[in-house]
Amino acid sequence: MSEILLIRHGQASFGTADYDRLSPLGHEQAGALGAALARHGLVPDALFIGTQRRHRETLEGLAPALGLDPARAENLPGLDEFDTDGLMAAHFAKTGAPEGLNRDRRAHFRALRDSVQAWQRDAIADPPERWSDFEARVRAALERLAGCGAGRVLAVSSGGPIARIVTEVLEAPAAQMIRLQLQTRNCAVTRLVVGRSGLYLLGFNELPHVTAVGDDRLVTYS
C-alpha cells in the first residue's frame, strides 16, 4: 500500500500580466506547508510536478523543510492546469466576456464554472484543449503516480487536475469537478491511498500548515 499527496500550488499572481508565478504569500504558504509536512513525518519517496512555473516554485518552497532536492522531481504534463483564460475566451467568443472577468475573483470563478460545464458538454467551438484530451492526460498522470512503486508520492499540481482525479477516484459525475476545483485552496493537500483493489480518497483540501499555526491569512483560493 502506498500514499499519494496531491498538493495544489501556492497562491499565484491573479490579476497580473503573469499569473503563472507565486505571489509573496504563495511562497510563504509553500514554506509553511513544507514545515507542517515535516512535523507530521510525511516525507515523500518520489516527487512529481506539472510543467508550470507555479508548480516548480511551490515545490522549491516546501522542499527545504523536508530535505528534498526539487531537481529529483519528474515532470508530468498531465498535472498541468487546463488553459482557463483560453477556455473562457472560446466560450464567450460570440457573446463577449462578462464585466470584471480579469479583476474580480467572483466574476472570474462564475465565468470559469460556466465555461467548464459547457466544455464538458462539448458545447464550446475550438477550445484550446478538448475535454476528452484533458481527461486522458490527467488519467495518464494518475496512473504514473499510482504505479511508480514508491511508498509515499508527493505531486504538485493545480485545482483542475486535482479535482478531476478526485471525481475519478470517487466515480462521481464529471460535472462535480468544477465544484471541487472552486473549493480547492492554495497549498491544500489531497491524500489518496493506493491499495490492491484500486485508489481510495483519504483526505481532500486539507491545510495542515494553517491548522498548525492558526493563521487564516494563509487561506486563499487563487
N, C-alpha and C positions, 0 to 999 in steps of 0.2 A: 504494500500500500504506500502511496506517495501523496504529496500535497502540492497544490499549485496556489501561489499567492499572486493574484492579479492586482496590479497597482495602477490606478488612474494617475496620470501625470499631475504635477502641481499646478497651481493657478497659472494660466497663460496670460498673454497680453491682449485681452479683449479690448476692442475699440482703437487699437493702434494699427499702424501700417503692416506690422509683422506679428500676427497672433502666435506664430509657432516659436515662441521663446517664453521662458518662465518670467513672471513678474518678480520683484524683490520678495513679495510674500510667498510666491510659489517656491522660491529657493529655500525660504525658511521652513515651509511645510515639508519639503523633501528631507531636510536635515533632521527635523523633529520626528518624522516617521522612521528614519533610519535608527535613531536613538531608541524609539519605542520598540521596534522590532528586535533590536539587540537586547533590550531589557527582558523581553519575553523569550529569548533564546531562539528566535525564528531566523536563523542564518541559513541562507539557501545553498544548495549544492550546484545549482545551474542557474544561469542568468539569460534572459531573453528581453529584447526591446523591439519596439517598432522602429521605423527608419526616420521618424520625425524628430526635430531638434528638441522639442519639449520632453520627449521620452528620454533622450540621452541626458539632458540636463537634470531630470528627476533622478535617474539612476546615479549620476555623478554626485548628487546631493545626499542621497541616502547611503551610498556605498561606504564612506569612511567609518561610520559608526559600526558597521557590520564587518569591517576588514575586507571588503570586496574590491576587486580590480574591475572597473567598468569595461576595460578592454576585453574581458573574457566574454562579454555578452554577445549572444548570437542575434543578428537582426532578422526579424520576421515581418515582411510587408503585410501579412495578414493581421498584425496588431495595429496597423495604421488606421487613423480615423478616415471615414469617407469624406469627400470634399463637400463640406457643409455649404460653403458660400456658392460653389458651382451648382450644387443641387438646388438651392433656393433660387438662384438666378434662372435656372432652367424652368423651375416650377412657375415662377412669376414673370416669365419672358413676355407673355402676351398681356397680362393684367397690370404689370408693374409691381414693384416690391412695396410692402406696407411701410407706412411712415415710421421712421426711427429705427429701422431694422438694424443698423450698424452702431447705434448709440445706446439704445435702451435694451437691457437684458431681457425683460419680459416680452417685448415685441419680437426680439430675436428668437426666443425659445418658442413662442407661439407659431411663428413662421416656420421654424425648424420642424416642429411637431407636424404641422400640416403638410410640409414638403415630404417628410419621411413616410407618412401614411399614403400619400399619392404615389411615391416612389415604389412602395411595396405592392401597390395595385397595378404597377406598370402604367401609370397614368401621366407620366412626365415624358415628353418627347426629348430625345437626345440628352439624357442625364450624363454627367461626367463618368459615371460607372453604373452598370446595371445592378439592380438589387440582387439578382441571382449570382452575379460575379462577386459582389461583396460577401454574400453568404458563403460562397465557395472558398474565398481566401481566408475568411475568419475560421471556417471549419478546418482548413489545412493547418493553420497556426495552432489551433487547439489540439489537433492530432499530434503535432510535433511536441507540444508541451507535455501532453499525457504520455507520449511514447518515448520520451528521451531517456528514461531509465534512472533519473535522479530521484533521491528521496524527497527533497523539497526543491521546488522550482519557483523562482521569482520572475515575473514578467511585467514590464511597464508598458502600458497601452493607453487607450483613450476610452471615453464613455461609450461610444457606439459599439466597438468590438466587444467590450466587456459586457454590455447589455445584451448583445446578440449571443454571446457564449452562455450567459445565464438563462436566456429563454430557451436555448437549445438543450441545455442540461436538464431543465425543468419540463421540457417538451411542451412549452407554453406557446400560444399563438404568436406569430411574428409581430402582430400589432402591439404586443406588450413591450417590445424592445424600446420604443421611444419613451414610454412611461418610465422604464427603468433608467434609461440614459439620462433623462432630465433630473432624476433623483441622485445620480451618482456624483459624489463630492470629490473635490481635488485631493489627491493622495489617499483616497479611500482604498481599503483592502477588501477584495472579494476572494474567498477561500473555497477551493474545490478539493475534494478527495478523489484520488484515482484508485478504484477498487477492482477486484477481479471481474465484476459484472458491469463495470462502467464508471461514469463520473457522477459525483454527488455534490450538491451545494452545502457547504459547511457554514459559510457566513457571507453576507453581502453588505457592501458600503460601510465597512467598519472604519473607525477613526481612532486607533489605539493611541496615537500621538496627542489627540485632543483630550481623550479620556484621562490620560496620564497627567496633563498639566492644567486642564480645565480652562484653556484659552480659546474662547469662541471666535476670536479673531482668525484662527486657522481654518474655520469652516467656510469654504467657498464652493461655487458650483461651475465656474467657467475659467 
